[in-house]
Amino acid sequence: MYSLCFIMLNMVDALLTSITLSLGGAEFNPMAVSFGANIWLKALIAAGIAVVLLLVGRSRLLKPLSAGMGVVVLWNTVAMFTWV
């Protein structure tokens, strides 16, 4: 369940990044500058992370990762609405 949540939150983050970029904003994560707004690529990367964690028996890490992405999405949402 947390793996799906992690993937979906990454997709929402990419969508919000795309909207923010179209409004003149910028991607602040230096590791995601080249792909931050690509929804499918972010979903693929998140799915890869989730699969690896499941395969190595570290699925419990998906809970804090999902919580962290939830904070990122919330932050981006608030920031986007305060810029508009």
Order of alpha helices (4+ residues) and beta strands (2+ residues): alpha-alpha-alpha
